[in-house]
Amino acid sequence: MIDLKELRNQYSGVIHPLYSAFGKTIVDTIQDELEKKSIKIHGISYRAKGLDSLLKKIDKKSKYNLLEEVTDLCGVRVITYLESDVEKVYEIIKQTFAVDKDNSVDKRNKDADSFGYKSLHIVTSLLDTWSSAGIYARFTGLKAEIQVRSILQHAWAEIEHDLGYKADEELPYELKRGFHRLAAGLESADKEFDRLVEAKFKYQGSITSDMKNSSVQPILINSISLFEFLKEDRIFEEIREMMVKECGVIGFVEGKDYKEILARLRFLEIHTIQNLTEILNENEQQLKQFVKLLFKERSDRRSNTAVIDQSPLFYLLHYIAASKGEQTFNEYKDYGDFKLREVVNFLDLYKRSQLT
């Protein structure tokens, strides 16, 4: 039997910090593997079980002879965005740690007529090869329980845990039916998110393919087609390289908001990728000169800093608006939520860019 007196004396000063450090090691390792595989998750956290909670568990179970037999002294929680990513995280865990299959539980596989809490509980320890590294030797023999679930499964679990709503309890018929409807709805939403993400990837692939095939129907501009175009277009890539080599820009960050760009494209009556490509090809050299002049004339110059990777497209839109004359440019400048700050005279820059 576990010596409870010794446990109390040792727990806060020795055991709890040890399992907390163990949890951090597991979290750091999983995060590294997720980054390598470009898997985005909602969150990952760890905790070492508190003494009061541990004592209650020991008293309730009455089966532990050694502290190491308590497999959730260290708890790690991984919350994914998509249900399909739960399996991807599980594969990482199986490849990275030693899995205790006897104590692991897969609560995702419910009966066809059963709904409720779904999660994957994996009991793990470090592989034997880790023990040879001095910094990990202290974790030899320790186990952790890693819970993996989607964000919607997490929402259900939090409701059940924190509010005490249990779908499998003996409840009046209408209440039980209500819980089952809610759980079924969340399960359906999980699967629909997966379906939509898969459909988005397929659409992205078709856009990339269609852009290389001049015989296809016009590709309407939207946030996805524009993202793919910006990623693939040669001229925009050359402008980015020029901005780094000649304009002092140190790099680019991903711009995620296409609302303003799309609004300005509509204002300039550019509705298809083909139309945008034609304008770019016709004005390639003048646009590059326009960007050079812009960085030369701007008071801040945006040098020695990173800018969004959509910048060349913004510059193209400024260039097109200026090419249409003062009245159109003034309307364009004040169009939408973003008011173009006229640090330089874009109409003059346009005229000067035509002289080369």
CORLIN-V813460 format. One record per backbone hydrogen bond with DSSP energy under -0.5 kcal/mol. NH is the residue of the N-H (numbers start at 1). CO is the residue of the C=O. Records with the same first field share a line. If there is no record, write none. Layout:
NH: CO, CO
//
This chain:
2: 64
4: 2
7: 3
8: 4
9: 5
10: 6
11: 7
12: 8
14: 10
15: 10
16: 11
18: 14
19: 15
20: 16
21: 17
22: 18
23: 19
24: 20
25: 21
26: 22
27: 23
28: 24
29: 25
30: 26
31: 27
32: 28
33: 29
34: 30
35: 31
36: 32
37: 33
38: 35
39: 34
40: 38
42: 79
43: 79
45: 77
47: 75
49: 73
54: 50
55: 51
56: 52
57: 53
58: 54
59: 55
60: 56
61: 57
62: 58
65: 63
69: 66
70: 67
71: 69
73: 70
74: 143
75: 47
76: 145
77: 45
78: 147
79: 43, 77
80: 78, 149
81: 40
85: 82
86: 83
87: 83
88: 84
89: 85
90: 86
91: 87
92: 88
93: 89
94: 90
95: 91
96: 92
97: 93
98: 125
99: 97
100: 123
101: 99
103: 100
104: 100
105: 121
107: 105, 119
109: 106
110: 108
114: 111
120: 148
121: 105, 119
122: 120, 146
123: 100, 121
124: 122, 144
125: 98
130: 127
131: 127, 128
132: 129
133: 130
134: 132
136: 133
137: 133
139: 136
140: 137
142: 139
144: 124
145: 74
146: 122, 144
147: 76, 145
148: 120
149: 78
151: 80
154: 150
155: 151
156: 152
157: 153
158: 154
159: 155
160: 156
161: 157
162: 158
163: 158, 159
164: 160
165: 159
166: 164
167: 165
169: 166
171: 169
176: 172
177: 173
178: 174
179: 175
180: 176
181: 177
182: 178
183: 179
184: 180
185: 181
186: 182
187: 183
188: 184
189: 185
190: 186
191: 187
192: 188
193: 189
194: 190
195: 191
196: 192
197: 193
198: 194
199: 195
200: 196
201: 197
202: 198
203: 199
204: 200
205: 201
206: 202
207: 203
208: 204
209: 205
210: 206
211: 207
212: 208, 209
213: 210
214: 212
216: 213
220: 218
221: 271
226: 222
227: 223
228: 224
229: 225
230: 226
231: 227
232: 228
233: 229
237: 233
238: 234
239: 235
240: 236
241: 237
242: 238
243: 239
244: 240
245: 241
246: 242
247: 242, 243
249: 243
250: 305
251: 305
253: 307
256: 254
258: 256
262: 258
263: 259
264: 260
265: 261
266: 262
267: 263
268: 264
269: 266
270: 265
271: 269
273: 219
276: 272
277: 273
278: 274
279: 275
280: 276
281: 277
282: 278
283: 279
284: 281
287: 283
288: 284
289: 285
290: 286
291: 287
292: 288
293: 289
294: 290
295: 291
296: 292
297: 293
298: 294
303: 300
304: 248
305: 302
307: 251
309: 253
311: 308
313: 310
314: 310
315: 311
316: 312
317: 313
318: 314
319: 315
320: 316
321: 317
322: 318
323: 319
324: 320, 321
325: 322
329: 325
330: 326
331: 327
332: 328
333: 329
334: 330
335: 332
339: 337
340: 333, 338
342: 340
343: 341
346: 344
349: 345
350: 346
351: 347
352: 348
353: 349
354: 350, 351
355: 352
356: 353
//
